[in-house]
Amino acid sequence: MRWRNDQAHWGAVSITLHWLSALAVFGLFILGLWMTGLGYYDTWYHKAPYIHKSVGALLFIITAARLAWLQAVGHPAELTSNTPQERLAARFVHLALYLLLFGVMVSGYFISTADGRPLEVFSWFTVPAAISGLDDQEDIAGTVHLILAITLIGLAILHTAAALKHHFIDRDSTLLRMLGR
């Protein structure tokens, strides 16, 4: 498998970053929903948010790396078998996925740093609290975070359904290219 993308294939770097992102997004969503139901005396009451915040910060780095990598090496050409509407929809969905990803991560950062403390990432490094202490910052950012996360998951499910449609109904190479074939 190639490291870099070419006109016909996704490279190993893009494929790895894509699937790491997908795993992180769905994992963070499930963890986020689960941890909201934890009580103060639950064993995971402090551990789950720590993991959620740390993985979210790493996802921010992965997402920025994905965009930088795509800018540096480009992406494969669109399949000619796709209709113009499908190509436009794919461009729109990919843009929306990136915007939602950053929106979810930024709102999560504002939740985490509302009290002025930095965001600690697995004791590896900290991200300082750039903006904190705003009126209702944690609550407003929390509402935005939840709405954007639900929207992101819905769009990711649509993205997955489209890939499966291309694979099983259209029988084109859309999904196979992201699997490295």
C-alpha positions in Angstrom: 0.0 0.0 0.0 1.2 3.5 -0.8 1.8 6.0 2.0 0.7 9.0 -0.1 -2.6 9.5 -1.9 -2.5 9.4 -5.7 -5.1 10.0 -8.4 -6.7 6.6 -8.0 -6.1 5.6 -4.3 -6.1 6.8 -0.8 -2.7 6.3 0.9 -2.0 4.6 4.2 -1.7 7.9 6.1 -5.1 9.1 4.9 -6.7 5.8 5.5 -5.2 5.4 9.0 -6.2 9.0 10.0 -9.8 8.4 8.6 -10.4 5.2 10.6 -8.8 6.6 13.8 -11.1 9.6 13.5 -14.2 7.4 12.9 -13.3 5.2 15.9 -12.7 8.2 18.1 -15.9 10.0 17.1 -18.2 7.1 17.7 -16.3 6.1 20.9 -16.4 9.6 22.2 -20.1 9.9 21.5 -20.9 6.6 23.3 -18.6 7.5 26.2 -20.1 11.0 26.4 -23.7 9.7 26.6 -22.7 7.1 29.1 -20.8 9.4 31.4 -23.7 11.9 31.6 -25.6 9.2 33.6 -22.9 8.6 36.1 -23.5 9.6 39.7 -20.9 11.3 41.9 -20.0 8.1 43.7 -19.6 6.0 40.6 -16.0 4.7 40.0 -15.9 6.3 36.6 -17.3 9.7 37.6 -13.9 11.4 37.2 -12.2 8.8 35.0 -14.7 8.9 32.1 -14.6 12.7 31.6 -10.8 12.7 31.8 -10.6 10.0 29.0 -13.3 11.8 27.0 -11.4 15.2 27.2 -8.0 13.6 26.4 -9.2 11.6 23.4 -11.1 14.7 22.2 -7.9 16.8 22.3 -6.0 14.1 20.5 -8.8 13.9 17.9 -8.3 17.7 17.4 -4.7 17.0 16.5 -5.6 14.1 14.3 -8.2 16.2 12.4 -5.7 19.0 11.9 -3.1 16.5 10.7 -5.7 15.1 8.3 -6.4 18.5 6.8 -2.7 19.4 6.6 -1.9 16.0 4.9 -4.7 16.5 2.4 -3.5 20.0 1.6 0.0 18.6 1.1 -0.7 15.5 -0.9 -4.2 16.1 -2.3 -6.9 13.4 -2.6 -7.8 10.9 -5.3 -9.9 12.0 -8.2 -13.6 11.6 -7.9 -15.1 8.5 -9.5 -16.5 9.3 -12.9 -19.3 6.8 -12.2 -20.7 9.2 -9.6 -23.4 11.6 -10.8 -22.7 15.4 -10.5 -25.3 15.5 -7.6 -23.4 12.7 -5.8 -20.1 14.5 -6.2 -21.6 17.8 -4.9 -23.3 15.9 -2.0 -20.0 14.2 -1.1 -18.1 17.5 -1.1 -20.8 19.1 1.1 -20.9 16.2 3.6 -17.1 16.1 3.9 -17.0 19.8 4.6 -19.9 19.6 7.1 -18.2 16.6 8.8 -15.0 18.7 9.3 -16.9 21.8 10.5 -19.0 19.7 12.9 -15.8 17.9 14.2 -14.1 21.2 15.0 -17.4 22.7 16.4 -17.8 19.7 18.8 -14.1 19.9 19.8 -14.1 23.7 20.4 -17.3 23.6 22.4 -15.8 20.7 24.4 -12.8 22.8 25.1 -15.0 25.6 26.3 -16.8 23.3 28.7 -13.5 21.9 30.0 -11.8 25.2 30.6 -14.9 27.2 31.8 -13.4 27.3 35.4 -10.0 28.6 34.1 -8.1 25.4 34.6 -6.1 24.0 31.6 -7.2 20.9 29.8 -4.9 18.0 30.8 -4.4 15.4 28.0 -3.4 12.0 29.5 -0.8 13.8 31.7 1.2 14.2 28.5 0.6 17.9 28.1 -1.9 20.6 29.0 -3.9 23.0 26.8 -4.3 26.4 28.6 -7.7 27.9 29.2 -7.7 30.8 26.7 -11.2 31.9 27.4 -13.0 31.2 30.7 -15.3 32.6 33.3 -17.9 33.8 30.8 -21.5 33.8 32.1 -23.0 30.3 31.8 -20.0 29.3 29.6 -20.1 25.6 30.7 -23.9 25.3 30.2 -24.0 27.1 26.9 -21.0 25.2 25.5 -22.5 22.0 26.9 -25.7 22.5 25.0 -23.8 23.4 21.8 -21.5 20.4 22.3 -24.5 18.0 22.6 -26.4 19.4 19.6 -23.3 19.4 17.4 -22.3 15.9 18.5 -25.7 14.5 17.7 -25.6 16.2 14.3 -22.1 14.9 13.7 -23.1 11.3 14.5 -26.2 11.6 12.3 -24.1 12.9 9.4 -21.5 10.2 10.0 -24.2 7.5 9.8 -25.4 9.1 6.6 -21.8 9.1 5.3 -21.5 5.4 6.2 -24.8 4.6 4.5 -23.6 6.3 1.4 -20.4 4.3 1.3 -22.4 1.1 1.8 -24.8 2.1 -1.0 -21.8 2.7 -3.3 -20.4 -0.6 -2.4 -23.4 -2.9 -2.5 -25.8 -1.1 -4.9 -23.6 0.9 -7.3 -20.7 -1.7 -7.0 -18.1 1.0 -7.4 -14.8 1.4 -5.6 -15.7 4.2 -3.2 -15.5 2.1 0.0 -12.7 -0.2 -1.3 -10.5 2.9 -1.8 -10.9 3.8 1.9 -10.1 0.3 2.9 -6.8 0.4 1.0 -7.8 -1.7 -2.0 
